[in-house]
Structures are given as structure tokens and as C-alpha cells.
Amino acid sequence: MFGARCAGVFLTALAVLLVAAVALGAEKNMKSGVTVLARAKCDPSYVLYSSRQTEAAHLIRLDGREVHRWDYPQGKTWHYAEMQPDGHLVAIIKDVMILELDWDSKLVWKAEMRAHHDFARLPNGNTLVVSRRTMKHPWKDEGKLACDILVEVTPGGKTVWEWKVEEHAKEVAALVDLRIPPYEKFWDWPHVNTIEVLPDNPAAKKDPRFRAGNLLVCGRHINVIWVIDRKTDKVVWAWGPGQLLGPHMPTMLASGRILVYDNGQNAADSVRGHTRVLELDPLTGKIVWEYKADPPKSFYSPSRGSNERLPNGNTFVAESDSGRLFEVTPAGETVWEFLNPERRKNGGRMALYRALRYPRDLVDRLLAEHGGRKRNE
């Protein structure tokens, strides 16, 4: 009798613990907005984000308050959105078009093309766009492959430059290990997700491969980041195999080093199971700084993500698959965290592709110019 009573008490207690654990997990999943804010340690810039299953972009303060929003509903969700210095917003509708909206969300410009992942606005007003086209497989007698192409288009929609990735595969292979033909499971290649025009930087003073105007590119499916010389169209530098798995968003820092988001998963190669943000010296190929969570698996975005070095030295990170944004110090302390409040139909948090930060004085000026109230924090 006593043993049965004890067993009943134990099972009841176990049930209570299980219910509590489920409730705690559900509560964690339902959290949204700003969950960490150590304001004195944060960069004071504004945050721009756009959810994967919407047609809008949100500009928010560090406390989570929205100060501006762009939207352009037409039944086609945005892949990526980025604000320009004049307050215009450029958005990519994957494999359909790239468009530009003014501050009031009125259409300024669009180019119908298979745009995806990224673009770069040039000083002459033209736009570099990552695109692709389905073609006969370049390395097989039969079958097709969607190969990436980088294009430069004018405001009038005229293409004035093209760079076809498959035509430069041998140049990449001469610098790093590259599997040719690609893994059969990939329908597209090499899945370019970044195109950045290199700014003036200290590395260029030591090595002309990194001079301003050259292009920094990232191919997720081949675990490679590389530099294109704009004068010759040749690949002049590459890095990644053996270190990167499914990378995103390499960006040149003011120090002449490169920050890159190392997702930790490439379906064809291997799975590390956690994501890292790396700071690389491109002149030596050495990693000089690394951020990973403790425990490492608590920061993992297999498919997408972004990183940005902030003026105060912190690093802004998007754990995109889970819809989480955060800011970390050089020592790895999380001083700001934001969980996407927008939800999928099943109640889960919407994913993001990238998120970006914008200087406080720029945004305050735009708000004032367009009749908005300056948001003091």
C-alpha cells in the first residue's frame, strides 16, 4: 500500500515537471521583441529587418519601437531589403525582380530578373545584382543547372556588365579546392549570396587584389569566398574550404580584415551543428577573432544569416533561421537581443535573411526630413 502510494506521488510529481518543462519551452518560443538590452554597452544605431514571408521592412530602435515601415504588397514575398542613404529601400523578390521604393513606399525603379540574395548600388547609380539562369549543365552531357550570374544594370534597366560564374570556375579551383562537377543534389550553383564592392582598406595598400572597387563574393554551396578584379574580371583571391560550411555575408572591415558568417552546415559536405562568426586576415588566411555561443549549439542557423561590425566594436548578428537578432561585444557578451514578433501560420517565429544597422544621426535626419518625430532614447 505504502509503495503504491509513493509510486503515485512520484508519477504525479513527474507529470507536473513535464508539464512545466513543456510550458517553459512554449513560453520561450512565444517570446518576442527585445529580450536583452544593456544600453550602455550597445551601439546606438537603428535596426532594419524584413521577415521572409512578408512584403515589408521595419526600422526599429534598440527598445524595439518601430519608427518607420516600408511595404509594397503585390502577393510576392521579399527575400531581402536594404535601406539606401537617401531613405529609399531596395528589395529583392526572389527569382522575380529587384525594386526600389521611396520613403513613402512608392515605386521608384524595378528590374524584372531572377534576382536573389544580394545587390550593391554603385557610385554611378547602376546596380550590381546577383541573378541566375537555368542552362544546359556545363560539366555533364545531359541535365540542367541554374548557374549564378552577376549583372550590372542601369536605372533604365539596361545590362552593361555580366560575370558568369561557371566561366570562372577554373580560376577559383586554381586557388582553393573546388568540386567540379558539383554535387548532384544542388539544383543551383554555387548559390552566390553576397556581392560587396570593396571600399578603401588597409589590406589594399599591401596587396592590390583587395583594392577599392573589386568585388567580394560568397558561394554557399562551395564553401568559398572570393575576390573578383573588376579591371580583368579574374578571380584573384579565394578562401574557405576546410574552414567554412555554407557561409554568408563576407564583408571588408575598416581594419582590412574580413568578417564572415560561417553557418556550420553544407548539405553536400558535412554538418558542424553550430554557427560561428569569423574575422579573417585575408593577407595571411588566419582567423584572428571568432564568436561562437556557449554552448556552441545554442547559436545555429544552418541556411542563412548575417554579420556586421558596429562602430563601437561590437558585432551585430542575425541567427536568421530562428528569427533572432543580437549584438555581442568583442569578449562575446550579448548586450542586445531581439526576437522577431512576426509569426508563421503555424505559430512559429518567422525567419529572417539579413538584418542591418543604420547610424542614429542618419535615421534621425531622415525622420525629420520626412515629417517624422526625432526619436530620443
BALOBA-1460 file (C-alpha; in Angstrom, 3 decimals):
// residues 377
<rec num="1" residu="m" x="0.000" y="0.000" z="0.000"/>
<rec num="2" residu="f" x="2.782" y="2.404" z="1.026"/>
<rec num="3" residu="g" x="4.821" y="1.529" z="-2.071"/>
<rec num="4" residu="a" x="1.869" y="2.117" z="-4.356"/>
<rec num="5" residu="r" x="1.182" y="5.474" z="-2.682"/>
<rec num="6" residu="c" x="4.831" y="6.533" z="-3.137"/>
<rec num="7" residu="a" x="4.755" y="5.468" z="-6.750"/>
<rec num="8" residu="g" x="1.639" y="7.534" z="-7.304"/>
<rec num="9" residu="v" x="3.204" y="10.576" z="-5.714"/>
<rec num="10" residu="f" x="6.343" y="10.124" z="-7.861"/>
<rec num="11" residu="l" x="4.344" y="9.834" z="-11.090"/>
<rec num="12" residu="t" x="2.292" y="12.889" z="-10.202"/>
<rec num="13" residu="a" x="5.431" y="14.912" z="-9.488"/>
<rec num="14" residu="l" x="6.993" y="13.718" z="-12.742"/>
<rec num="15" residu="a" x="3.895" y="14.743" z="-14.671"/>
<rec num="16" residu="v" x="3.990" y="18.200" z="-13.090"/>
<rec num="17" residu="l" x="7.648" y="18.591" z="-14.040"/>
<rec num="18" residu="l" x="6.965" y="17.525" z="-17.622"/>
<rec num="19" residu="v" x="4.075" y="19.964" z="-17.944"/>
<rec num="20" residu="a" x="6.267" y="22.737" z="-16.514"/>
<rec num="21" residu="a" x="9.070" y="21.923" z="-18.949"/>
<rec num="22" residu="v" x="6.686" y="21.979" z="-21.915"/>
<rec num="23" residu="a" x="5.195" y="25.251" z="-20.700"/>
<rec num="24" residu="l" x="8.681" y="26.757" z="-20.282"/>
<rec num="25" residu="g" x="9.648" y="25.705" z="-23.812"/>
<rec num="26" residu="a" x="6.423" y="27.132" z="-25.224"/>
<rec num="27" residu="e" x="6.955" y="30.366" z="-23.307"/>
<rec num="28" residu="k" x="10.486" y="30.670" z="-24.702"/>
<rec num="29" residu="n" x="9.202" y="30.104" z="-28.239"/>
<rec num="30" residu="m" x="6.455" y="32.695" z="-27.779"/>
<rec num="31" residu="k" x="8.796" y="35.437" z="-26.561"/>
<rec num="32" residu="s" x="9.191" y="38.311" z="-28.984"/>
<rec num="33" residu="g" x="10.688" y="41.761" z="-29.263"/>
<rec num="34" residu="v" x="13.635" y="42.961" z="-27.195"/>
<rec num="35" residu="t" x="14.679" y="40.439" z="-24.554"/>
<rec num="36" residu="v" x="18.142" y="41.800" z="-23.699"/>
<rec num="37" residu="l" x="19.136" y="45.478" z="-23.593"/>
<rec num="38" residu="a" x="22.336" y="46.607" z="-21.890"/>
<rec num="39" residu="r" x="22.047" y="50.072" z="-23.388"/>
<rec num="40" residu="a" x="25.364" y="51.434" z="-22.107"/>
<rec num="41" residu="k" x="27.216" y="48.653" z="-23.925"/>
<rec num="42" residu="c" x="25.212" y="48.799" z="-27.177"/>
<rec num="43" residu="d" x="25.871" y="50.719" z="-30.343"/>
<rec num="44" residu="p" x="23.078" y="53.345" z="-30.559"/>
<rec num="45" residu="s" x="22.238" y="52.651" z="-34.208"/>
<rec num="46" residu="y" x="18.807" y="51.701" z="-35.551"/>
<rec num="47" residu="v" x="17.915" y="48.212" z="-36.821"/>
<rec num="48" residu="l" x="16.344" y="47.262" z="-40.160"/>
<rec num="49" residu="y" x="14.796" y="43.833" z="-40.627"/>
<rec num="50" residu="s" x="12.387" y="42.127" z="-43.008"/>
<rec num="51" residu="s" x="10.706" y="38.765" z="-42.405"/>
<rec num="52" residu="r" x="10.968" y="36.095" z="-45.075"/>
<rec num="53" residu="q" x="7.203" y="35.654" z="-45.595"/>
<rec num="54" residu="t" x="6.154" y="39.303" z="-45.771"/>
<rec num="55" residu="e" x="6.299" y="42.269" z="-48.142"/>
<rec num="56" residu="a" x="7.517" y="44.831" z="-45.631"/>
<rec num="57" residu="a" x="10.619" y="46.118" z="-43.868"/>
<rec num="58" residu="h" x="10.776" y="47.567" z="-40.361"/>
<rec num="59" residu="l" x="13.133" y="50.199" z="-38.947"/>
<rec num="60" residu="i" x="13.264" y="49.960" z="-35.150"/>
<rec num="61" residu="r" x="15.026" y="51.486" z="-32.144"/>
<rec num="62" residu="l" x="17.009" y="49.433" z="-29.665"/>
<rec num="63" residu="d" x="13.950" y="49.277" z="-27.391"/>
<rec num="64" residu="g" x="12.017" y="47.612" z="-30.206"/>
<rec num="65" residu="r" x="9.794" y="50.555" z="-31.123"/>
<rec num="66" residu="e" x="9.156" y="50.847" z="-34.846"/>
<rec num="67" residu="v" x="9.988" y="54.298" z="-36.253"/>
<rec num="68" residu="h" x="9.324" y="53.573" z="-39.929"/>
<rec num="69" residu="r" x="7.995" y="50.881" z="-42.222"/>
<rec num="70" residu="w" x="8.043" y="50.247" z="-45.959"/>
<rec num="71" residu="d" x="5.602" y="47.911" z="-47.674"/>
<rec num="72" residu="y" x="4.619" y="47.163" z="-51.242"/>
<rec num="73" residu="p" x="2.007" y="44.374" z="-51.272"/>
<rec num="74" residu="q" x="1.669" y="42.533" z="-54.557"/>
<rec num="75" residu="g" x="1.435" y="38.924" z="-53.445"/>
<rec num="76" residu="k" x="5.170" y="38.190" z="-53.746"/>
<rec num="77" residu="t" x="7.188" y="37.997" z="-50.531"/>
<rec num="78" residu="w" x="10.527" y="39.759" z="-50.171"/>
<rec num="79" residu="h" x="13.795" y="37.884" z="-49.959"/>
<rec num="80" residu="y" x="15.947" y="40.802" z="-48.826"/>
<rec num="81" residu="a" x="15.588" y="44.536" z="-48.172"/>
<rec num="82" residu="e" x="18.194" y="47.247" z="-47.621"/>
<rec num="83" residu="m" x="17.835" y="50.972" z="-46.988"/>
<rec num="84" residu="q" x="19.870" y="53.444" z="-49.006"/>
<rec num="85" residu="p" x="21.390" y="56.668" z="-47.589"/>
<rec num="86" residu="d" x="18.538" y="58.740" z="-49.093"/>
<rec num="87" residu="g" x="15.894" y="56.707" z="-47.283"/>
<rec num="88" residu="h" x="14.892" y="54.651" z="-50.300"/>
<rec num="89" residu="l" x="14.521" y="50.913" z="-49.819"/>
<rec num="90" residu="v" x="15.733" y="48.313" z="-52.315"/>
<rec num="91" residu="a" x="14.041" y="44.917" z="-52.045"/>
<rec num="92" residu="i" x="14.610" y="41.620" z="-53.831"/>
<rec num="93" residu="i" x="11.690" y="39.394" z="-54.763"/>
<rec num="94" residu="k" x="13.494" y="36.117" z="-55.294"/>
<rec num="95" residu="d" x="13.691" y="34.980" z="-58.919"/>
<rec num="96" residu="v" x="11.189" y="37.677" z="-59.949"/>
<rec num="97" residu="m" x="12.590" y="41.211" z="-59.664"/>
<rec num="98" residu="i" x="14.531" y="43.809" z="-57.750"/>
<rec num="99" residu="l" x="12.663" y="47.010" z="-56.892"/>
<rec num="100" residu="e" x="13.294" y="50.366" z="-55.239"/>
<rec num="101" residu="l" x="10.773" y="52.246" z="-53.084"/>
<rec num="102" residu="d" x="10.982" y="55.790" z="-51.804"/>
<rec num="103" residu="w" x="10.498" y="56.699" z="-48.118"/>
<rec num="104" residu="d" x="6.718" y="56.588" z="-48.618"/>
<rec num="105" residu="s" x="6.811" y="53.123" z="-50.256"/>
<rec num="106" residu="k" x="6.136" y="54.459" z="-53.744"/>
<rec num="107" residu="l" x="7.791" y="52.556" z="-56.582"/>
<rec num="108" residu="v" x="10.858" y="54.345" z="-57.964"/>
<rec num="109" residu="w" x="12.502" y="51.645" z="-60.076"/>
<rec num="110" residu="k" x="12.359" y="47.951" z="-60.791"/>
<rec num="111" residu="a" x="14.105" y="45.398" z="-62.971"/>
<rec num="112" residu="e" x="12.441" y="42.094" z="-63.719"/>
<rec num="113" residu="m" x="15.096" y="39.397" z="-63.490"/>
<rec num="114" residu="r" x="15.948" y="36.287" z="-61.477"/>
<rec num="115" residu="a" x="17.473" y="38.367" z="-58.725"/>
<rec num="116" residu="h" x="18.284" y="36.667" z="-55.440"/>
<rec num="117" residu="h" x="20.143" y="37.223" z="-52.164"/>
<rec num="118" residu="d" x="22.077" y="40.452" z="-52.715"/>
<rec num="119" residu="f" x="22.836" y="43.598" z="-54.684"/>
<rec num="120" residu="a" x="25.224" y="46.560" z="-54.494"/>
<rec num="121" residu="r" x="24.470" y="50.130" z="-55.548"/>
<rec num="122" residu="l" x="27.385" y="51.718" z="-57.422"/>
<rec num="123" residu="p" x="28.519" y="55.371" z="-57.277"/>
<rec num="124" residu="n" x="27.393" y="55.868" z="-60.907"/>
<rec num="125" residu="g" x="23.819" y="54.931" z="-59.981"/>
<rec num="126" residu="n" x="23.954" y="51.481" z="-61.544"/>
<rec num="127" residu="t" x="23.177" y="48.374" z="-59.512"/>
<rec num="128" residu="l" x="25.106" y="45.113" z="-59.272"/>
<rec num="129" residu="v" x="22.683" y="42.225" z="-58.825"/>
<rec num="130" residu="v" x="23.101" y="38.530" z="-58.067"/>
<rec num="131" residu="s" x="20.960" y="36.630" z="-60.559"/>
<rec num="132" residu="r" x="20.885" y="33.202" z="-62.200"/>
<rec num="133" residu="r" x="19.737" y="31.352" z="-65.282"/>
<rec num="134" residu="t" x="18.882" y="27.711" z="-65.879"/>
<rec num="135" residu="m" x="21.095" y="26.269" z="-68.575"/>
<rec num="136" residu="k" x="22.472" y="23.058" z="-70.008"/>
<rec num="137" residu="h" x="24.733" y="21.517" z="-67.386"/>
<rec num="138" residu="p" x="28.218" y="22.945" z="-68.019"/>
<rec num="139" residu="w" x="30.047" y="19.788" z="-66.936"/>
<rec num="140" residu="k" x="27.686" y="16.973" z="-67.971"/>
<rec num="141" residu="d" x="26.336" y="15.671" z="-71.241"/>
<rec num="142" residu="e" x="22.758" y="15.885" z="-70.024"/>
<rec num="143" residu="g" x="20.705" y="17.676" z="-67.396"/>
<rec num="144" residu="k" x="20.390" y="21.311" z="-66.394"/>
<rec num="145" residu="l" x="21.857" y="23.539" z="-63.717"/>
<rec num="146" residu="a" x="20.864" y="27.019" z="-62.526"/>
<rec num="147" residu="c" x="24.173" y="28.902" z="-62.594"/>
<rec num="148" residu="d" x="24.629" y="32.264" z="-60.949"/>
<rec num="149" residu="i" x="25.438" y="35.372" z="-62.912"/>
<rec num="150" residu="l" x="26.445" y="38.805" z="-61.625"/>
<rec num="151" residu="v" x="24.979" y="41.655" z="-63.638"/>
<rec num="152" residu="e" x="25.253" y="45.438" z="-63.636"/>
<rec num="153" residu="v" x="22.072" y="47.214" z="-64.660"/>
<rec num="154" residu="t" x="21.422" y="50.910" z="-65.256"/>
<rec num="155" residu="p" x="18.477" y="52.829" z="-63.761"/>
<rec num="156" residu="g" x="16.886" y="52.374" z="-67.179"/>
<rec num="157" residu="g" x="17.161" y="48.589" z="-66.906"/>
<rec num="158" residu="k" x="19.971" y="48.088" z="-69.427"/>
<rec num="159" residu="t" x="22.532" y="45.396" z="-68.645"/>
<rec num="160" residu="v" x="26.034" y="46.809" z="-69.096"/>
<rec num="161" residu="w" x="28.165" y="44.056" z="-67.496"/>
<rec num="162" residu="e" x="27.873" y="40.325" z="-66.846"/>
<rec num="163" residu="w" x="30.020" y="37.843" z="-64.965"/>
<rec num="164" residu="k" x="29.042" y="34.194" z="-65.429"/>
<rec num="165" residu="v" x="30.254" y="32.064" z="-62.546"/>
<rec num="166" residu="e" x="30.718" y="28.822" z="-64.488"/>
<rec num="167" residu="e" x="33.121" y="30.560" z="-66.868"/>
<rec num="168" residu="h" x="35.444" y="31.343" z="-63.941"/>
<rec num="169" residu="a" x="35.281" y="28.020" z="-62.075"/>
<rec num="170" residu="k" x="38.839" y="27.105" z="-63.103"/>
<rec num="171" residu="e" x="40.126" y="30.361" z="-61.621"/>
<rec num="172" residu="v" x="38.540" y="29.511" z="-58.270"/>
<rec num="173" residu="a" x="39.823" y="25.924" z="-58.487"/>
<rec num="174" residu="a" x="43.364" y="27.204" z="-59.017"/>
<rec num="175" residu="l" x="43.227" y="28.907" z="-55.609"/>
<rec num="176" residu="v" x="41.206" y="26.510" z="-53.407"/>
<rec num="177" residu="d" x="39.733" y="23.015" z="-53.516"/>
<rec num="178" residu="l" x="36.625" y="23.042" z="-55.697"/>
<rec num="179" residu="r" x="34.455" y="20.058" z="-56.630"/>
<rec num="180" residu="i" x="33.691" y="20.039" z="-60.359"/>
<rec num="181" residu="p" x="31.145" y="18.890" z="-61.410"/>
<rec num="182" residu="p" x="29.096" y="19.991" z="-58.365"/>
<rec num="183" residu="y" x="27.215" y="17.604" z="-56.111"/>
<rec num="184" residu="e" x="24.126" y="16.300" z="-57.900"/>
<rec num="185" residu="k" x="21.786" y="17.342" z="-55.078"/>
<rec num="186" residu="f" x="22.385" y="21.012" z="-55.897"/>
<rec num="187" residu="w" x="19.963" y="22.382" z="-58.490"/>
<rec num="188" residu="d" x="21.754" y="25.745" z="-58.417"/>
<rec num="189" residu="w" x="25.455" y="26.598" z="-58.308"/>
<rec num="190" residu="p" x="27.345" y="27.949" z="-56.490"/>
<rec num="191" residu="h" x="24.480" y="29.715" z="-54.680"/>
<rec num="192" residu="v" x="26.021" y="33.185" z="-54.501"/>
<rec num="193" residu="n" x="24.592" y="35.085" z="-51.545"/>
<rec num="194" residu="t" x="26.862" y="38.138" z="-51.329"/>
<rec num="195" residu="i" x="28.267" y="40.777" z="-53.659"/>
<rec num="196" residu="e" x="30.166" y="43.619" z="-51.992"/>
<rec num="197" residu="v" x="32.145" y="46.396" z="-53.626"/>
<rec num="198" residu="l" x="35.379" y="46.660" z="-51.657"/>
<rec num="199" residu="p" x="35.917" y="50.049" z="-50.018"/>
<rec num="200" residu="d" x="39.289" y="51.661" z="-49.383"/>
<rec num="201" residu="n" x="41.013" y="49.474" z="-46.814"/>
<rec num="202" residu="p" x="44.473" y="48.857" z="-45.305"/>
<rec num="203" residu="a" x="44.839" y="45.431" z="-46.949"/>
<rec num="204" residu="a" x="44.786" y="47.078" z="-50.374"/>
<rec num="205" residu="k" x="47.908" y="49.069" z="-49.523"/>
<rec num="206" residu="k" x="49.794" y="45.802" z="-49.111"/>
<rec num="207" residu="d" x="48.062" y="43.708" z="-51.771"/>
<rec num="208" residu="p" x="46.340" y="45.170" z="-54.884"/>
<rec num="209" residu="r" x="43.944" y="42.220" z="-55.016"/>
<rec num="210" residu="f" x="41.948" y="43.961" z="-52.299"/>
<rec num="211" residu="r" x="41.863" y="47.407" z="-53.890"/>
<rec num="212" residu="a" x="38.719" y="49.506" z="-53.747"/>
<rec num="213" residu="g" x="36.203" y="48.651" z="-56.452"/>
<rec num="214" residu="n" x="36.988" y="44.950" z="-56.622"/>
<rec num="215" residu="l" x="34.160" y="42.601" z="-55.678"/>
<rec num="216" residu="l" x="33.903" y="40.332" z="-52.643"/>
<rec num="217" residu="v" x="31.625" y="37.364" z="-53.365"/>
<rec num="218" residu="c" x="30.385" y="34.331" z="-51.413"/>
<rec num="219" residu="g" x="29.262" y="30.934" z="-52.725"/>
<rec num="220" residu="r" x="27.381" y="28.932" z="-50.102"/>
<rec num="221" residu="h" x="27.394" y="25.579" z="-51.918"/>
<rec num="222" residu="i" x="31.162" y="25.588" z="-52.455"/>
<rec num="223" residu="n" x="32.183" y="26.971" z="-49.011"/>
<rec num="224" residu="v" x="34.216" y="29.710" z="-50.700"/>
<rec num="225" residu="i" x="34.536" y="33.479" z="-50.535"/>
<rec num="226" residu="w" x="36.474" y="35.153" z="-53.348"/>
<rec num="227" residu="v" x="37.543" y="38.469" z="-54.862"/>
<rec num="228" residu="i" x="36.963" y="39.500" z="-58.471"/>
<rec num="229" residu="d" x="39.295" y="42.044" z="-60.050"/>
<rec num="230" residu="r" x="36.961" y="44.484" z="-61.795"/>
<rec num="231" residu="k" x="39.634" y="45.516" z="-64.294"/>
<rec num="232" residu="t" x="40.325" y="41.982" z="-65.550"/>
<rec num="233" residu="d" x="37.192" y="40.074" z="-64.386"/>
<rec num="234" residu="k" x="39.535" y="37.414" z="-63.000"/>
<rec num="235" residu="v" x="39.244" y="35.697" z="-59.609"/>
<rec num="236" residu="v" x="42.365" y="36.869" z="-57.779"/>
<rec num="237" residu="w" x="41.811" y="35.589" z="-54.211"/>
<rec num="238" residu="a" x="39.765" y="32.821" z="-52.585"/>
<rec num="239" residu="w" x="39.458" y="31.221" z="-49.142"/>
<rec num="240" residu="g" x="37.204" y="28.884" z="-47.239"/>
<rec num="241" residu="p" x="37.344" y="25.118" z="-47.854"/>
<rec num="242" residu="g" x="38.319" y="23.302" z="-44.666"/>
<rec num="243" residu="q" x="37.062" y="26.193" z="-42.534"/>
<rec num="244" residu="l" x="33.711" y="27.382" z="-43.860"/>
<rec num="245" residu="l" x="30.476" y="25.425" z="-44.172"/>
<rec num="246" residu="g" x="27.674" y="27.133" z="-46.103"/>
<rec num="247" residu="p" x="28.944" y="30.708" z="-45.458"/>
<rec num="248" residu="h" x="27.158" y="34.032" z="-45.828"/>
<rec num="249" residu="m" x="27.925" y="37.753" z="-45.951"/>
<rec num="250" residu="p" x="31.683" y="38.267" z="-46.030"/>
<rec num="251" residu="t" x="32.358" y="41.971" z="-45.569"/>
<rec num="252" residu="m" x="35.540" y="44.011" z="-45.576"/>
<rec num="253" residu="l" x="36.193" y="45.808" z="-42.292"/>
<rec num="254" residu="a" x="37.869" y="49.170" z="-41.794"/>
<rec num="255" residu="s" x="40.872" y="47.241" z="-40.433"/>
<rec num="256" residu="g" x="41.423" y="45.435" z="-43.740"/>
<rec num="257" residu="r" x="40.148" y="42.167" z="-42.280"/>
<rec num="258" residu="i" x="37.099" y="40.245" z="-43.474"/>
<rec num="259" residu="l" x="34.131" y="39.342" z="-41.294"/>
<rec num="260" residu="v" x="32.235" y="36.254" z="-42.451"/>
<rec num="261" residu="y" x="29.233" y="34.284" z="-41.200"/>
<rec num="262" residu="d" x="30.128" y="30.578" z="-41.018"/>
<rec num="263" residu="n" x="26.785" y="28.756" z="-40.846"/>
<rec num="264" residu="g" x="28.175" y="25.337" z="-39.990"/>
<rec num="265" residu="q" x="26.149" y="23.323" z="-42.477"/>
<rec num="266" residu="n" x="26.535" y="22.335" z="-46.091"/>
<rec num="267" residu="a" x="24.112" y="19.604" z="-47.106"/>
<rec num="268" residu="a" x="26.577" y="18.050" z="-49.533"/>
<rec num="269" residu="d" x="29.700" y="18.165" z="-47.377"/>
<rec num="270" residu="s" x="29.092" y="17.940" z="-43.646"/>
<rec num="271" residu="v" x="27.291" y="19.381" z="-40.663"/>
<rec num="272" residu="r" x="29.129" y="21.014" z="-37.772"/>
<rec num="273" residu="g" x="25.927" y="21.720" z="-35.886"/>
<rec num="274" residu="h" x="26.757" y="25.253" z="-34.750"/>
<rec num="275" residu="t" x="27.399" y="28.631" z="-36.338"/>
<rec num="276" residu="r" x="30.428" y="30.895" z="-35.964"/>
<rec num="277" residu="v" x="31.276" y="34.461" z="-36.891"/>
<rec num="278" residu="l" x="34.878" y="34.743" z="-38.036"/>
<rec num="279" residu="e" x="37.259" y="37.646" z="-38.528"/>
<rec num="280" residu="l" x="39.877" y="36.763" z="-41.108"/>
<rec num="281" residu="d" x="43.156" y="38.365" z="-42.090"/>
<rec num="282" residu="p" x="42.987" y="37.943" z="-45.890"/>
<rec num="283" residu="l" x="46.713" y="38.568" z="-46.297"/>
<rec num="284" residu="t" x="47.662" y="35.561" z="-44.147"/>
<rec num="285" residu="g" x="44.498" y="33.447" z="-44.254"/>
<rec num="286" residu="k" x="44.492" y="33.306" z="-40.452"/>
<rec num="287" residu="i" x="41.404" y="33.631" z="-38.257"/>
<rec num="288" residu="v" x="42.081" y="36.452" z="-35.774"/>
<rec num="289" residu="w" x="38.727" y="36.528" z="-33.936"/>
<rec num="290" residu="e" x="35.832" y="34.146" z="-33.550"/>
<rec num="291" residu="y" x="32.424" y="34.271" z="-31.938"/>
<rec num="292" residu="k" x="30.526" y="31.130" z="-31.056"/>
<rec num="293" residu="a" x="27.976" y="30.611" z="-28.329"/>
<rec num="294" residu="d" x="28.383" y="28.737" z="-25.060"/>
<rec num="295" residu="p" x="27.329" y="26.013" z="-25.576"/>
<rec num="296" residu="p" x="28.099" y="26.241" z="-29.315"/>
<rec num="297" residu="k" x="24.850" y="24.571" z="-30.421"/>
<rec num="298" residu="s" x="22.800" y="27.363" z="-28.844"/>
<rec num="299" residu="f" x="23.738" y="29.538" z="-31.855"/>
<rec num="300" residu="y" x="22.947" y="27.709" z="-35.078"/>
<rec num="301" residu="s" x="21.438" y="28.957" z="-38.320"/>
<rec num="302" residu="p" x="22.064" y="26.304" z="-40.997"/>
<rec num="303" residu="s" x="20.569" y="28.086" z="-44.010"/>
<rec num="304" residu="r" x="21.036" y="31.852" z="-43.770"/>
<rec num="305" residu="g" x="22.463" y="34.614" z="-41.616"/>
<rec num="306" residu="s" x="24.328" y="37.907" z="-41.451"/>
<rec num="307" residu="n" x="27.023" y="39.729" z="-39.500"/>
<rec num="308" residu="e" x="28.085" y="43.364" z="-39.238"/>
<rec num="309" residu="r" x="30.864" y="45.089" z="-37.290"/>
<rec num="310" residu="l" x="29.469" y="48.147" z="-35.500"/>
<rec num="311" residu="p" x="31.217" y="51.499" z="-34.874"/>
<rec num="312" residu="n" x="31.599" y="50.731" z="-31.148"/>
<rec num="313" residu="g" x="33.494" y="47.496" z="-31.925"/>
<rec num="314" residu="n" x="30.603" y="45.151" z="-31.199"/>
<rec num="315" residu="t" x="29.281" y="42.707" z="-33.779"/>
<rec num="316" residu="f" x="25.646" y="42.572" z="-34.914"/>
<rec num="317" residu="v" x="24.463" y="39.071" z="-35.799"/>
<rec num="318" residu="a" x="21.336" y="37.553" z="-37.311"/>
<rec num="319" residu="e" x="20.577" y="33.973" z="-36.292"/>
<rec num="320" residu="s" x="18.260" y="34.082" z="-39.226"/>
<rec num="321" residu="d" x="16.595" y="30.677" z="-39.261"/>
<rec num="322" residu="s" x="15.214" y="31.226" z="-35.757"/>
<rec num="323" residu="g" x="14.327" y="34.895" z="-36.304"/>
<rec num="324" residu="r" x="16.783" y="36.121" z="-33.671"/>
<rec num="325" residu="l" x="18.984" y="39.227" z="-33.817"/>
<rec num="326" residu="f" x="21.679" y="40.022" z="-31.269"/>
<rec num="327" residu="e" x="24.701" y="42.220" z="-30.584"/>
<rec num="328" residu="v" x="27.849" y="40.886" z="-28.924"/>
<rec num="329" residu="t" x="30.950" y="42.558" z="-27.527"/>
<rec num="330" residu="p" x="34.465" y="41.505" z="-28.629"/>
<rec num="331" residu="a" x="34.540" y="39.353" z="-25.482"/>
<rec num="332" residu="g" x="31.341" y="37.575" z="-26.573"/>
<rec num="333" residu="e" x="28.866" y="39.162" z="-24.154"/>
<rec num="334" residu="t" x="25.330" y="39.512" z="-25.547"/>
<rec num="335" residu="v" x="24.236" y="43.101" z="-24.890"/>
<rec num="336" residu="w" x="21.136" y="43.221" z="-27.102"/>
<rec num="337" residu="e" x="18.708" y="40.591" z="-28.324"/>
<rec num="338" residu="f" x="15.558" y="40.835" z="-30.428"/>
<rec num="339" residu="l" x="13.169" y="38.008" z="-31.333"/>
<rec num="340" residu="n" x="11.083" y="38.530" z="-34.460"/>
<rec num="341" residu="p" x="7.473" y="39.179" z="-33.404"/>
<rec num="342" residu="e" x="6.072" y="38.154" z="-36.793"/>
<rec num="343" residu="r" x="4.703" y="34.619" z="-36.877"/>
<rec num="344" residu="r" x="4.154" y="31.909" z="-39.445"/>
<rec num="345" residu="k" x="0.716" y="30.335" z="-39.893"/>
<rec num="346" residu="n" x="1.723" y="27.505" z="-37.542"/>
<rec num="347" residu="g" x="2.610" y="29.995" z="-34.815"/>
<rec num="348" residu="g" x="6.364" y="29.661" z="-35.174"/>
<rec num="349" residu="r" x="8.637" y="32.695" z="-35.388"/>
<rec num="350" residu="m" x="9.293" y="33.881" z="-38.948"/>
<rec num="351" residu="a" x="12.818" y="33.555" z="-40.273"/>
<rec num="352" residu="l" x="14.879" y="36.500" z="-41.495"/>
<rec num="353" residu="y" x="17.550" y="36.597" z="-44.183"/>
<rec num="354" residu="r" x="19.645" y="39.567" z="-43.091"/>
<rec num="355" residu="a" x="19.319" y="42.489" z="-40.725"/>
<rec num="356" residu="l" x="21.303" y="45.723" z="-40.883"/>
<rec num="357" residu="r" x="22.163" y="48.634" z="-38.595"/>
<rec num="358" residu="y" x="21.997" y="52.315" z="-39.568"/>
<rec num="359" residu="p" x="23.646" y="55.300" z="-37.826"/>
<rec num="360" residu="r" x="21.418" y="57.168" z="-35.447"/>
<rec num="361" residu="d" x="22.135" y="60.586" z="-36.963"/>
<rec num="362" residu="l" x="21.223" y="59.333" z="-40.466"/>
<rec num="363" residu="v" x="17.873" y="57.905" z="-39.385"/>
<rec num="364" residu="d" x="17.011" y="60.901" z="-37.200"/>
<rec num="365" residu="r" x="17.729" y="63.199" z="-40.160"/>
<rec num="366" residu="l" x="15.519" y="61.125" z="-42.463"/>
<rec num="367" residu="l" x="12.714" y="61.119" z="-39.917"/>
<rec num="368" residu="a" x="12.958" y="64.897" z="-39.584"/>
<rec num="369" residu="e" x="13.102" y="65.464" z="-43.352"/>
<rec num="370" residu="h" x="10.009" y="63.351" z="-43.945"/>
<rec num="371" residu="g" x="7.918" y="64.809" z="-41.179"/>
<rec num="372" residu="g" x="8.718" y="62.202" z="-38.577"/>
<rec num="373" residu="r" x="9.480" y="62.998" z="-34.987"/>
<rec num="374" residu="k" x="13.060" y="62.528" z="-33.852"/>
<rec num="375" residu="r" x="13.083" y="59.509" z="-31.559"/>
<rec num="376" residu="n" x="15.143" y="60.278" z="-28.486"/>
<rec num="377" residu="e" x="16.054" y="57.284" z="-26.360"/>
